[in-house]
């Protein structure tokens, strides 16, 4: 009997890849999510300040006046935005008849009580 009789098999070659850890999988998932976020199409609209009344500002989508406005109108033919503010300096930045871009960016949900 030789010294190797008790060995059932010997593996030659590279060792098998170890199973990824949870931390490694989480890092991959975060990376994929970051890539997908970068590829999201931003949403931009173009609105005109229709009127200001007291502390409120009202906007409607642009529809004419330039080729750019016609393109925006094709994508956003209807709607309205209105807001009320107690910040006079913010209110003063808007002029009736002036056009504004409106960009929509997703916000992270804040847990209840976190902002209070």
MIFIZA-731657 format. One line per 5 residues: their letters; for each residue x, y, z of N, C-alpha, C, CB. Coordinates in Angstrom, 1 decimal. Glycine has a CB too. Example, Ala and Ser with C-alpha at 12.3 -4.5 7.8 and 13.67 -1.06 7.14 Angstrom:
% MIFIZA-731657
AS> 13.2 -5.7 7.8 12.3 -4.5 7.8 13.2 -3.3 7.8 11.3 -4.5 9.0  12.8 -2.2 7.1 13.7 -1.1 7.1 12.9 0.0 7.9 14.1 -0.6 5.7
END
This chain:
% MIFIZA-731657
XXXXX> 0.8 -1.2 0.0 0.0 0.0 0.0 0.9 1.2 0.0 -1.0 0.0 1.2  0.6 2.2 -0.9 1.4 3.4 -1.0 0.9 4.5 -0.1 1.4 3.9 -2.5  1.6 5.6 0.0 1.2 6.7 0.9 0.0 7.4 0.4 2.4 7.7 1.1  -0.4 7.2 -0.9 -1.5 8.0 -1.5 -2.7 7.1 -1.6 -1.1 8.4 -2.9  -2.8 5.9 -1.0 -3.9 5.1 -1.2 -5.2 5.6 -0.5 -3.6 3.7 -0.6
XXXXX> -5.0 6.5 0.5 -6.2 7.1 1.2 -6.8 8.3 0.5 -5.8 7.4 2.6  -6.2 8.8 -0.5 -6.7 10.0 -1.3 -7.6 9.5 -2.3 -5.5 10.8 -1.9  -8.9 10.0 -2.3 -9.9 9.6 -3.3 -9.7 10.3 -4.6 -11.3 9.8 -2.8  -9.4 11.6 -4.6 -9.1 12.2 -5.9 -8.2 13.5 -5.6 -10.4 12.6 -6.7  -7.5 13.9 -6.6 -6.7 15.1 -6.5 -7.1 16.1 -7.6 -5.1 14.7 -6.6
XXXXX> -7.4 17.3 -7.2 -7.8 18.3 -8.1 -6.6 19.1 -8.6 -8.8 19.3 -7.5  -6.5 19.1 -9.9 -5.4 19.9 -10.6 -6.1 21.1 -11.3 -4.6 19.0 -11.6  -5.5 22.2 -11.3 -6.0 23.4 -12.0 -6.4 24.4 -11.0 -7.2 23.0 -12.9  -7.1 25.5 -11.6 -7.5 26.6 -10.7 -8.6 26.2 -9.7 -8.0 27.8 -11.5  -8.6 26.9 -8.6 -9.6 26.7 -7.6 -10.9 27.2 -8.1 -9.2 27.3 -6.2
XXXXX> -12.1 26.6 -7.7 -13.4 27.2 -8.1 -13.5 28.6 -7.5 -14.5 26.3 -7.7  -14.3 29.4 -8.2 -14.6 30.8 -7.7 -15.4 30.7 -6.5 -15.3 31.6 -8.8  -15.0 31.5 -5.5 -15.8 31.5 -4.2 -17.1 32.1 -4.4 -15.0 32.2 -3.1  -18.1 31.7 -3.7 -19.5 32.3 -3.8 -19.3 33.8 -3.3 -20.5 31.6 -2.9  -20.0 34.7 -4.1 -19.9 36.1 -3.6 -20.6 36.3 -2.3 -20.6 37.0 -4.7
XXXXX> -20.1 37.3 -1.5 -20.7 37.6 -0.2 -21.9 38.5 -0.4 -19.6 38.3 0.7  -22.7 38.7 0.6 -23.8 39.6 0.5 -23.3 41.0 0.2 -24.6 39.5 1.8  -22.2 41.4 0.9 -21.7 42.8 0.6 -21.3 43.0 -0.8 -20.5 43.0 1.6  -20.7 42.0 -1.4 -20.3 42.1 -2.8 -21.6 42.2 -3.7 -19.5 40.9 -3.3  -22.6 41.4 -3.5 -23.8 41.4 -4.3 -24.5 42.8 -4.1 -24.8 40.3 -3.8
XXXXX> -24.5 43.3 -2.9 -25.1 44.6 -2.6 -24.4 45.7 -3.4 -25.1 44.9 -1.1  -23.0 45.6 -3.5 -22.2 46.6 -4.2 -22.6 46.5 -5.7 -20.7 46.4 -3.9  -22.7 45.3 -6.2 -23.1 45.2 -7.6 -24.4 45.8 -7.9 -23.0 43.7 -8.0  -25.4 45.5 -7.0 -26.8 46.0 -7.2 -26.8 47.6 -7.2 -27.7 45.5 -6.1  -26.0 48.1 -6.2 -25.9 49.6 -6.1 -25.3 50.2 -7.4 -25.0 50.0 -4.9
XXXXX> -24.3 49.5 -7.9 -23.7 50.0 -9.2 -24.6 49.9 -10.4 -22.4 49.1 -9.5  -25.4 48.9 -10.5 -26.4 48.8 -11.6 -27.4 49.9 -11.4 -27.1 47.4 -11.6  -27.9 50.1 -10.2 -28.9 51.1 -9.9 -28.4 52.5 -10.3 -29.4 51.1 -8.5  -27.1 52.8 -10.0 -26.5 54.1 -10.3 -26.4 54.2 -11.9 -25.1 54.2 -9.7  -26.1 53.2 -12.6 -26.0 53.2 -14.0 -27.4 53.5 -14.6 -25.5 51.9 -14.6
XXXXX> -28.4 52.8 -14.1 -29.8 53.0 -14.6 -30.3 54.4 -14.3 -30.7 52.0 -13.9  -29.9 55.0 -13.1 -30.3 56.4 -12.8 -29.7 57.4 -13.8 -29.9 56.7 -11.4  -28.5 57.1 -14.2 -27.8 58.0 -15.1 -28.5 58.0 -16.5 -26.3 57.6 -15.3  -29.1 56.8 -16.8 -29.7 56.7 -18.1 -31.2 57.1 -18.2 -29.6 55.3 -18.6  -31.7 57.5 -17.0 -33.1 58.0 -17.0 -33.2 59.3 -17.7 -33.6 58.2 -15.5
XXXXX> -34.3 59.4 -18.5 -34.5 60.6 -19.3 -35.0 61.7 -18.4 -35.5 60.3 -20.5  -34.4 62.8 -18.3 -34.9 63.9 -17.5 -36.2 64.4 -18.1 -33.9 65.1 -17.4  -37.1 64.9 -17.3 -38.4 65.5 -17.7 -38.3 67.0 -17.6 -39.6 64.9 -16.9  -38.4 67.7 -18.7 -38.4 69.1 -18.7 -39.6 69.6 -19.5 -37.0 69.7 -19.3  -40.3 70.6 -18.9 -41.4 71.2 -19.5 -41.1 72.7 -19.6 -42.7 71.0 -18.7
XXXXX> -41.8 73.4 -20.5 -41.7 74.9 -20.6 -43.0 75.5 -20.4 -41.0 75.3 -22.0  -43.1 76.3 -19.4 -44.4 77.0 -19.0 -44.2 78.5 -19.0 -44.8 76.5 -17.6  -45.3 79.2 -19.2 -45.3 80.6 -19.1 -46.1 81.0 -17.9 -46.0 81.2 -20.5  -45.7 82.1 -17.2 -46.4 82.6 -16.1 -47.6 83.3 -16.5 -45.5 83.6 -15.2  -48.8 82.6 -16.3 -50.0 83.2 -16.8 -50.5 84.4 -16.0 -51.1 82.1 -16.7
XXXXX> -50.4 84.3 -14.7 -50.7 85.4 -13.8 -50.2 85.2 -12.4 -52.2 85.7 -13.8  -50.1 86.3 -11.7 -49.8 86.3 -10.2 -50.9 86.9 -9.5 -48.4 87.0 -9.9  -51.3 86.3 -8.4 -52.4 86.9 -7.7 -52.1 86.7 -6.2 -53.8 86.2 -8.0  -52.0 87.8 -5.5 -51.6 87.7 -4.1 -50.3 87.0 -4.0 -52.7 87.0 -3.3  -50.2 86.0 -3.2 -49.0 85.2 -3.0 -49.0 84.0 -3.9 -48.9 84.8 -1.5
XXXXX> -49.8 83.8 -4.9 -49.8 82.7 -5.7 -49.3 83.0 -7.2 -51.2 82.0 -5.8  -48.7 82.0 -7.8 -48.2 82.1 -9.2 -48.8 81.0 -10.0 -46.6 82.1 -9.2  -49.3 81.3 -11.2 -50.0 80.3 -12.0 -49.3 80.2 -13.4 -51.5 80.6 -12.2  -49.1 79.0 -13.8 -48.3 78.7 -15.1 -49.2 77.8 -16.0 -47.0 78.1 -14.8  -49.0 78.0 -17.3 -49.6 77.2 -18.3 -48.5 76.8 -19.3 -50.8 77.9 -19.1
XXXXX> -48.7 75.7 -20.0 -47.6 75.2 -21.0 -47.5 76.2 -22.1 -48.0 73.8 -21.5  -46.3 76.4 -22.6 -46.1 77.3 -23.8 -46.7 76.6 -25.0 -44.6 77.6 -24.1  -47.1 77.3 -26.1 -47.7 76.7 -27.2 -47.2 77.4 -28.5 -49.2 76.7 -27.2  -46.7 78.6 -28.5 -46.3 79.3 -29.7 -45.2 80.3 -29.3 -47.5 80.0 -30.4  -44.8 81.0 -30.3 -43.8 82.1 -30.1 -42.4 81.7 -30.6 -43.8 82.4 -28.7
XXXXX> -42.1 80.4 -30.7 -40.8 79.9 -31.2 -40.9 78.5 -31.6 -39.7 80.1 -30.1  -40.0 78.0 -32.4 -39.9 76.6 -32.8 -39.8 75.7 -31.5 -38.8 76.3 -33.8  -39.0 76.2 -30.6 -38.8 75.4 -29.3 -40.1 75.3 -28.6 -37.8 76.1 -28.4  -40.9 76.4 -28.5 -42.2 76.3 -27.8 -43.1 75.3 -28.5 -42.8 77.7 -27.8  -43.1 75.3 -29.8 -44.0 74.3 -30.6 -43.6 72.9 -30.3 -43.8 74.6 -32.1
XXXXX> -42.3 72.6 -30.1 -41.8 71.3 -29.7 -42.3 70.9 -28.3 -40.3 71.2 -29.9  -42.2 71.9 -27.4 -42.6 71.6 -26.0 -44.1 71.4 -26.0 -42.2 72.8 -25.1  -44.9 72.1 -26.8 -46.3 72.0 -26.9 -46.7 70.6 -27.4 -46.9 73.1 -27.8  -46.0 70.1 -28.3 -46.3 68.7 -28.8 -46.1 67.7 -27.7 -45.3 68.4 -30.0  -45.2 67.9 -26.8 -45.0 66.9 -25.7 -45.9 67.2 -24.5 -43.5 66.9 -25.3
XXXXX> -46.2 68.5 -24.3 -47.0 68.9 -23.1 -48.1 69.9 -23.6 -46.2 69.5 -22.0  -49.2 69.4 -24.2 -50.2 70.3 -24.8 -51.1 70.9 -23.7 -50.9 69.6 -25.8  -51.2 70.3 -22.6 -52.1 70.9 -21.6 -51.6 70.7 -20.2 -53.4 70.2 -21.7  -52.2 71.4 -19.3 -51.8 71.3 -17.9 -51.7 72.6 -17.2 -50.5 70.5 -17.7  -51.4 72.6 -16.0 -51.2 73.9 -15.3 -50.4 73.6 -14.0 -52.5 74.6 -15.0
XXXXX> -49.6 74.6 -13.6 -48.9 74.5 -12.3 -49.3 75.8 -11.6 -47.3 74.4 -12.5  -49.6 75.6 -10.3 -49.8 76.8 -9.4 -49.2 76.5 -8.1 -51.4 77.1 -9.3  -48.7 77.6 -7.5 -48.2 77.4 -6.1 -48.4 78.7 -5.3 -46.7 77.0 -6.1  -48.4 78.6 -4.0 -48.6 79.7 -3.1 -47.3 79.8 -2.3 -49.9 79.5 -2.2  -46.8 80.9 -2.1 -45.6 81.1 -1.3 -45.7 82.3 -0.3 -44.4 81.3 -2.2
XXXXX> -45.1 82.1 0.8 -45.0 83.2 1.8 -43.6 83.9 1.6 -45.2 82.7 3.2  -42.8 83.4 0.7 -41.4 84.0 0.5 -41.5 85.0 -0.6 -40.4 82.8 0.1  -41.6 86.3 -0.2 -41.7 87.4 -1.1 -40.6 87.4 -2.2 -41.8 88.7 -0.4  -39.4 87.1 -1.8 -38.3 87.2 -2.7 -38.4 86.1 -3.8 -36.9 87.1 -2.0  -39.0 85.0 -3.4 -39.3 83.9 -4.5 -40.4 84.4 -5.4 -39.7 82.6 -3.8
XXXXX> -41.4 85.0 -4.8 -42.5 85.5 -5.6 -42.1 86.6 -6.6 -43.6 86.0 -4.7  -41.2 87.4 -6.2 -40.7 88.5 -7.0 -39.9 88.0 -8.2 -39.9 89.4 -6.2  -39.4 86.8 -8.2 -38.6 86.3 -9.3 -39.5 85.9 -10.6 -37.9 85.1 -8.9  -40.8 85.8 -10.4 -41.7 85.4 -11.5 -42.4 86.6 -12.1 -42.7 84.4 -11.0  -42.4 86.7 -13.4 -43.1 87.8 -14.1 -44.2 87.2 -15.0 -42.1 88.6 -14.9
XXXXX> -45.3 87.9 -15.0 -46.4 87.5 -15.9 -45.9 87.6 -17.3 -47.7 88.3 -15.6  -46.2 86.5 -18.1 -45.8 86.5 -19.5 -44.4 86.0 -19.8 -45.9 87.9 -20.1  -43.6 85.8 -18.8 -42.3 85.3 -19.0 -42.3 83.8 -18.9 -41.3 85.8 -17.8  -41.4 83.2 -19.8 -41.4 81.7 -19.9 -40.4 81.1 -18.9 -41.1 81.3 -21.3  -40.7 79.9 -18.4 -39.8 79.2 -17.5 -39.7 77.7 -17.8 -40.3 79.4 -16.0
XXXXX> -38.5 77.2 -17.7 -38.3 75.7 -17.7 -38.7 75.1 -16.4 -36.9 75.3 -18.2  -39.3 74.0 -16.4 -39.7 73.3 -15.2 -39.1 71.9 -15.3 -41.2 73.2 -15.0  -38.1 71.6 -14.4 -37.5 70.3 -14.5 -38.0 69.4 -13.3 -36.0 70.4 -14.3  -38.4 68.2 -13.6 -38.9 67.2 -12.6 -37.8 66.3 -12.2 -40.1 66.5 -13.1  -37.4 66.2 -11.0 -36.4 65.3 -10.5 -37.0 64.5 -9.3 -35.1 66.1 -10.0
XXXXX> -36.9 63.2 -9.4 -37.4 62.4 -8.3 -36.8 62.7 -7.0 -37.2 60.9 -8.6  -37.6 62.7 -5.9 -37.1 63.0 -4.6 -37.1 61.7 -3.8 -37.9 64.2 -3.9  -36.1 61.5 -2.9 -36.1 60.4 -2.0 -37.2 60.6 -1.0 -34.8 60.2 -1.3  -38.0 59.6 -0.7 -39.0 59.7 0.3 -38.4 59.8 1.7 -39.9 58.4 0.3  -38.8 60.8 2.4 -38.3 61.1 3.8 -39.2 60.4 4.8 -38.2 62.6 4.0
XXXXX> -38.6 59.7 5.7 -39.4 59.0 6.7 -40.2 60.0 7.6 -38.5 58.1 7.7  -41.4 59.6 7.9 -42.2 60.4 8.7 -41.5 60.8 10.0 -43.6 59.8 9.1  -41.6 62.1 10.4 -41.0 62.6 11.6 -39.5 63.0 11.4 -41.1 61.5 12.6  -38.9 62.6 10.3 -37.5 62.9 10.1 -37.3 64.4 9.8 -36.9 62.1 8.9  -38.3 65.0 9.1 -38.1 66.4 8.8 -38.7 67.3 9.9 -38.8 66.7 7.6
X> -39.3 66.8 10.9 -39.9 67.6 11.9 -39.0 67.9 13.1 -41.1 66.9 12.5
END
